[in-house]
């Protein structure tokens, strides 16, 4: 998780940190599944700037999502947990 004042700053920090993680993974013979990896911009602010964020892993742009499941919890980009409540009510 990255904290930044602007989306561009978050994107730049994420690219740098993901580059470090990728180098570590290569050195330790670990491969990340780029098809399962996603990116989500978490915010409670009503920003006027663009909401898209472009992050690459192994020369593939990661898909940006509005909601994702992590360790059984559905997180949405506003952290309202509405998706998780709906998911749990259905199951």
C-alpha positions as CSV (number, residue, x, y, z in Angstrom):
1,X,0.0,0.0,0.0
2,X,1.3,3.4,-1.0
3,X,0.3,6.8,0.5
4,X,0.6,9.9,-1.6
5,X,-0.9,13.3,-2.1
6,X,-1.6,12.9,-5.8
7,X,-2.3,10.0,-8.1
8,X,0.8,10.7,-10.2
9,X,2.9,10.6,-7.0
10,X,1.3,7.3,-6.0
11,X,1.9,5.9,-9.4
12,X,5.6,6.9,-9.4
13,X,6.2,5.5,-5.9
14,X,4.5,2.3,-6.8
15,X,6.6,1.9,-10.0
16,X,9.8,2.3,-8.0
17,X,8.8,-0.1,-5.2
18,X,7.4,-2.7,-7.6
19,X,10.7,-2.5,-9.5
20,X,12.6,-3.3,-6.3
21,X,10.2,-6.2,-5.5
22,X,10.6,-7.6,-9.0
23,X,14.4,-7.5,-8.7
24,X,14.2,-9.3,-5.4
25,X,11.8,-11.9,-6.9
26,X,14.2,-12.6,-9.8
27,X,17.1,-13.0,-7.4
28,X,15.1,-15.4,-5.3
29,X,13.7,-17.3,-8.2
30,X,10.1,-16.2,-7.5
31,X,7.6,-15.5,-10.3
32,X,4.5,-13.3,-9.8
33,X,1.5,-14.2,-11.9
34,X,0.9,-11.0,-13.9
35,X,-2.5,-12.3,-14.9
36,X,-3.7,-12.5,-11.3
37,X,-2.1,-9.2,-10.2
38,X,-4.3,-6.2,-10.1
39,X,-4.0,-2.6,-9.0
40,X,-6.6,-0.5,-7.1
41,X,-6.5,3.1,-6.2
42,X,-7.9,3.5,-2.7
43,X,-9.3,6.9,-1.8
44,X,-12.0,8.7,0.1
45,X,-11.3,12.0,-1.6
46,X,-13.3,13.4,-4.4
47,X,-10.4,14.2,-6.7
48,X,-10.7,16.3,-9.9
49,X,-7.7,14.7,-11.4
50,X,-7.8,11.5,-13.5
51,X,-8.6,8.3,-11.6
52,X,-6.6,5.9,-13.8
53,X,-3.3,4.6,-12.6
54,X,-0.9,2.7,-14.9
55,X,1.4,0.2,-13.2
56,X,3.5,-2.4,-15.1
57,X,4.7,-5.9,-13.9
58,X,7.1,-7.7,-16.2
59,X,6.2,-5.3,-19.1
60,X,2.5,-5.9,-18.7
61,X,0.1,-3.2,-17.6
62,X,-1.8,-4.4,-14.5
63,X,-5.6,-4.2,-14.7
64,X,-7.1,-1.5,-12.5
65,X,-10.1,-2.6,-10.6
66,X,-12.7,-0.9,-8.4
67,X,-13.1,-3.9,-6.1
68,X,-11.0,-6.9,-5.2
69,X,-11.0,-9.9,-2.9
70,X,-8.1,-10.3,-0.5
71,X,-7.9,-13.0,2.1
72,X,-11.7,-13.4,1.9
73,X,-12.6,-9.8,2.3
74,X,-14.0,-7.7,-0.6
75,X,-12.3,-4.3,-0.7
76,X,-13.7,-1.5,-2.8
77,X,-11.8,1.6,-3.8
78,X,-13.7,3.8,-1.2
79,X,-13.3,1.3,1.6
80,X,-17.0,1.3,2.3
81,X,-17.2,-2.6,2.5
82,X,-20.6,-2.5,0.7
83,X,-19.3,-5.1,-1.8
84,X,-18.1,-7.3,1.1
85,X,-21.5,-7.1,2.8
86,X,-23.3,-7.9,-0.4
87,X,-20.9,-10.8,-1.1
88,X,-21.4,-12.2,2.4
89,X,-25.2,-11.8,2.2
90,X,-25.3,-13.8,-1.1
91,X,-23.2,-16.7,0.3
